[in-house]
Amino acid sequence: MHFMQLNELQLKKYDNHYLKLKYIFERTIELIDNYHPDEIAIEAPFFGKNVQSMLKLGRAQGVAMAAGLSRQIPITEYSPKKIKMAITGNGNASKEQVAKMLQSTLRLKELPKNLDSTDGLAAAVCHFYNAGRVSAGKNYSGWGAFVKQNDKRIKK
């Protein structure tokens, strides 16, 4: 079954960061339980100048990954540059360029007002383009695989 849904979880109304993480986890579980994906593609954390923003984004990505791993769904991470390159042929493409190329490729009638929701779609399309390539990104089939592949990130 091919089904596409562009959603954005609006969390600005919540001040508590932990509550936001809870909602991300619960919504991800809900999507998994409703649509039963075989795989999950996610944009890998990127390094920016604002450390607090990076920390919040990393935590959000982590709880989304935890939701997938809790349902034994393999996860592949792609760098933002790799996603942009897969979609537009330019690793430095703007968010607007990526969205327009997705709109053209997938024949979308219109794009969402906020293009953040197209980021997830871009990761999924990148994953589709890279299907069957083992070196496409970092793959995690469960917590054990994640820990094994990220030994330096684990405090012992």
C-alpha positions in Angstrom: 0.0 0.0 0.0 1.4 3.4 -1.0 0.1 6.1 1.2 1.6 9.6 1.8 0.7 11.9 4.6 2.4 15.2 5.3 1.9 16.2 8.9 3.7 18.5 11.3 3.4 18.0 15.0 2.7 21.5 16.5 4.4 21.7 19.9 5.0 25.4 20.3 2.1 25.7 22.7 3.9 23.5 25.2 6.6 25.0 27.4 7.8 21.8 28.9 10.4 20.1 26.7 9.9 16.7 28.3 6.2 16.9 27.5 7.1 17.7 23.9 9.3 14.6 23.8 6.4 12.5 25.2 4.1 13.8 22.4 6.7 13.1 19.7 7.1 9.5 21.0 3.4 8.9 21.3 2.6 10.3 17.8 5.4 8.3 16.3 4.0 5.1 17.9 0.5 6.0 16.7 1.7 6.5 13.1 3.6 3.2 13.3 0.6 1.3 14.7 -1.7 2.8 12.1 0.5 2.4 9.0 2.8 -0.5 9.9 5.9 0.7 8.1 8.6 -1.9 7.2 11.4 0.7 7.7 12.0 4.2 9.0 14.3 6.8 7.4 15.3 9.8 9.5 17.5 12.8 9.0 20.6 12.5 11.1 21.4 15.2 13.6 23.4 18.1 12.1 25.8 20.5 13.7 24.7 24.1 14.1 25.8 27.1 16.0 23.0 27.0 18.6 23.9 24.2 21.0 20.5 24.3 22.8 18.7 23.9 19.5 20.9 21.0 18.5 20.3 19.3 21.9 16.5 19.7 21.5 16.6 18.4 18.0 18.8 15.4 18.9 16.5 14.5 21.8 13.4 14.7 19.5 15.1 12.5 16.9 16.1 10.1 19.7 12.6 9.6 20.9 11.3 9.1 17.4 14.0 6.5 16.9 13.1 4.9 20.2 9.5 4.6 19.1 10.6 2.8 15.9 13.0 0.6 17.8 10.4 -0.3 20.4 8.4 -1.8 17.5 11.4 -3.5 16.0 11.4 -1.4 12.9 14.8 -0.9 11.2 15.9 2.7 11.1 18.3 4.3 8.6 19.8 7.8 9.1 20.8 10.1 6.3 22.8 13.3 6.6 21.0 16.5 5.5 23.5 16.8 2.6 22.8 13.3 1.4 19.1 13.9 1.5 19.4 17.1 -0.5 21.8 15.5 -3.0 19.3 12.6 -3.5 16.4 14.9 -4.1 17.9 17.8 -6.0 21.4 16.7 -7.1 22.8 19.5 -4.9 23.9 18.8 -1.3 23.5 22.5 -0.5 20.0 23.0 -1.9 17.6 25.1 0.1 14.5 23.8 1.8 12.4 25.5 -0.9 14.4 23.8 -3.7 14.0 20.4 -2.0 10.2 21.0 -1.5 9.7 22.1 -5.2 11.6 19.0 -6.5 9.5 16.7 -4.3 6.4 18.5 -5.5 7.5 17.9 -9.1 8.7 14.3 -8.7 5.7 13.2 -6.7 3.2 15.3 -8.5 1.9 17.0 -5.4 -0.8 19.5 -6.1 0.4 21.9 -3.4 3.0 22.1 -0.7 2.3 22.7 3.0 2.7 26.3 4.2 5.5 25.2 6.6 8.1 23.2 4.7 9.4 21.4 7.8 6.9 18.6 7.0 8.6 18.1 3.6 11.9 17.2 5.4 10.5 13.9 6.5 9.2 13.2 3.0 12.6 14.0 1.6 14.2 11.5 4.0 11.7 8.9 2.9 12.3 9.5 -0.8 16.1 9.5 -0.3 15.7 6.1 1.4 13.6 4.8 -1.5 16.3 6.0 -3.9 19.0 4.2 -1.8 17.0 1.0 -1.3 19.2 -2.1 -1.3 22.4 -0.1 -0.8 24.0 -1.2 2.5 26.2 1.9 2.7 23.2 4.2 2.3 23.2 5.4 5.9 23.4 4.1 9.4 21.0 1.2 10.0 19.7 0.1 13.4 17.6 -3.0 13.7 17.2 -2.7 17.5 18.7 -1.2 20.6 21.5 -3.8 20.5 22.5 -2.7 17.0 22.3 0.9 17.9 24.6 0.5 21.0 27.0 -1.7 19.0 27.3 0.9 16.2 27.5 3.8 18.6 29.9 2.5 21.2 31.7 5.9 21.6 28.4 7.6 22.3 27.6 5.3 25.2 28.8 6.3 28.7 29.8 3.3 30.7 
